[in-house]
Amino acid sequence: SDTTASLYPRADTYGRGREYRPLEVAVQSLDEFTLANHLQSVDFMKMDVEGAEFEVLQGGARSLGGGIIRALSFEFGTSNVNSRVFFRDLWTLLHDHRFDVFRMAPTGRLLGVVRYSEELEFFARTTTYFAKRRAKPS
């Protein structure tokens, strides 16, 4: 029932002092979900999976590459210490599937992440990102 529960053991300082009990949970890939539910288009998908964003996106290669998912949001930060995923992994996967990535500033303004930079590897806090699929080239 803790909102900071994760598929990964919480070894970050944010989880320090909290008691977590392991539970077995069923998981389904994004592609399995879209196929099972006959989804042809998803306008917007919000992810809040405490460090498992990269795995969700990897499990959605068909949905992302085929244009089923048109836009999405994800978080990057503290939880990625536990999953050992870098922002570069997320940015590259999305970029390869023709998504533009934007960081949400504290004011709510979206700032385009045109290219990867190590400065984006910021684990101390959680940052929200948005990604929108580019239109097919004409």
C-alpha positions as CSV (number, residue, x, y, z in Angstrom):
1,S,0.0,0.0,0.0
2,D,3.1,2.3,0.0
3,T,3.2,4.6,-3.0
4,T,7.0,4.1,-3.1
5,A,6.7,0.3,-3.6
6,S,8.8,-1.0,-6.5
7,L,9.7,-4.1,-8.4
8,Y,13.3,-3.3,-7.2
9,P,14.5,-3.5,-3.6
10,R,14.6,0.1,-2.3
11,A,18.2,0.8,-1.5
12,D,18.1,4.5,-2.1
13,T,18.1,7.0,0.8
14,Y,14.4,7.9,0.2
15,G,13.4,4.4,1.2
16,R,15.7,4.4,4.3
17,G,13.8,3.6,7.5
18,R,10.7,2.3,5.6
19,E,9.8,-1.4,5.9
20,Y,9.1,-3.2,2.7
21,R,7.9,-6.7,2.4
22,P,8.4,-8.7,-0.8
23,L,5.3,-9.7,-2.6
24,E,4.9,-11.7,-5.8
25,V,3.0,-9.8,-8.4
26,A,1.9,-10.6,-11.9
27,V,3.2,-8.4,-14.7
28,Q,2.2,-8.1,-18.3
29,S,4.2,-6.3,-21.0
30,L,2.8,-3.2,-22.7
31,D,2.6,-5.1,-26.0
32,E,0.7,-7.9,-24.3
33,F,-1.7,-5.4,-22.8
34,T,-2.4,-3.5,-26.0
35,L,-2.9,-6.8,-27.9
36,A,-5.1,-8.4,-25.3
37,N,-7.3,-5.3,-25.1
38,H,-7.4,-4.8,-28.9
39,L,-6.0,-1.2,-28.6
40,Q,-5.3,0.4,-31.9
41,S,-4.4,3.8,-30.5
42,V,-3.5,5.2,-27.1
43,D,-3.5,9.0,-27.0
44,F,-1.6,9.3,-23.7
45,M,0.0,6.8,-21.3
46,K,1.1,7.8,-17.8
47,M,3.8,5.7,-16.2
48,D,4.6,5.8,-12.4
49,V,6.4,2.5,-11.9
50,E,9.2,3.5,-9.5
51,G,12.2,2.7,-11.6
52,A,10.7,0.1,-14.0
53,E,10.0,2.6,-16.8
54,F,12.7,1.2,-19.1
55,E,11.3,-2.3,-18.8
56,V,7.8,-1.0,-19.6
57,L,9.1,0.7,-22.7
58,Q,11.2,-2.3,-23.8
59,G,8.0,-4.5,-23.4
60,G,6.2,-2.0,-25.6
61,A,8.5,-2.1,-28.7
62,R,5.6,-3.0,-31.0
63,S,3.2,-0.5,-29.5
64,L,5.8,2.3,-29.5
65,G,7.3,1.5,-32.9
66,G,3.9,0.9,-34.6
67,G,2.5,4.2,-33.4
68,I,-0.1,2.8,-31.1
69,I,1.3,4.9,-28.2
70,R,1.1,8.5,-29.3
71,A,2.3,10.3,-26.1
72,L,3.5,9.3,-22.6
73,S,4.9,10.6,-19.4
74,F,7.5,9.0,-17.1
75,E,9.6,10.0,-14.1
76,F,13.3,9.7,-13.8
77,G,15.3,10.1,-10.6
78,T,15.8,8.4,-7.2
79,S,14.1,5.1,-8.2
80,N,16.4,4.7,-11.1
81,V,19.3,4.2,-8.7
82,N,17.6,0.9,-7.7
83,S,16.9,-0.2,-11.2
84,R,20.3,1.0,-12.4
85,V,18.8,2.6,-15.4
86,F,20.3,5.8,-16.8
87,F,18.3,8.6,-18.5
88,R,20.4,7.8,-21.6
89,D,18.7,4.4,-21.8
90,L,15.2,5.9,-21.8
91,W,16.1,8.8,-24.1
92,T,17.7,6.5,-26.7
93,L,14.9,4.0,-26.7
94,L,12.3,6.7,-27.1
95,H,14.3,8.6,-29.7
96,D,14.8,5.3,-31.7
97,H,11.0,4.9,-31.8
98,R,10.6,8.5,-33.1
99,F,9.6,10.2,-29.9
100,D,10.5,13.8,-29.0
101,V,11.2,14.0,-25.2
102,F,10.5,17.0,-23.0
103,R,11.4,17.8,-19.4
104,M,8.7,19.4,-17.2
105,A,10.2,22.5,-15.5
106,P,9.0,23.4,-11.9
107,T,6.7,26.0,-13.5
108,G,5.0,23.3,-15.6
109,R,6.7,24.5,-18.8
110,L,7.9,21.7,-21.2
111,L,11.5,22.0,-22.2
112,G,12.6,20.0,-25.3
113,V,15.4,17.5,-24.8
114,V,16.9,17.7,-28.3
115,R,20.0,15.6,-27.6
116,Y,21.3,13.5,-24.7
117,S,23.7,15.0,-22.2
118,E,25.2,13.6,-19.0
119,E,23.7,16.6,-17.2
120,L,20.3,14.9,-17.5
121,E,21.6,12.1,-15.3
122,F,20.1,13.6,-12.1
123,F,19.2,11.1,-9.4
124,A,18.7,13.4,-6.4
125,R,15.1,14.2,-7.1
126,T,12.4,12.9,-9.4
127,T,11.8,14.8,-12.7
128,T,8.8,14.3,-14.9
129,Y,9.2,13.9,-18.6
130,F,6.8,13.8,-21.5
131,A,7.4,12.1,-24.9
132,K,5.4,12.6,-28.1
133,R,5.7,10.5,-31.2
134,R,6.8,12.5,-34.2
135,A,4.6,12.3,-37.3
136,K,5.9,10.1,-40.1
137,P,8.2,12.0,-42.5
138,S,6.4,12.9,-45.7
